[in-house]
Amino acid sequence: MLDDFEQVPDSLESLDCDIGFIDAFAKRIVKALDRVNHDAPLLPRS
């Protein structure tokens, strides 16, 4: 079971790609929540 925790990305590029994907996904979630909650947004609009 410990083997799973020892795996690291092959390169920083793949890690950066994952961060970019997570960031884009988070922005989509924020936009969707903002649409649902347009009267009282959860996060301030930038």
Secondary structure, DSSP 8 states (H G I E B T S, - for coil): -THHHH---SSHHHHHHHHHHHHHHHHHHHHHHHHHTTTS-SS---
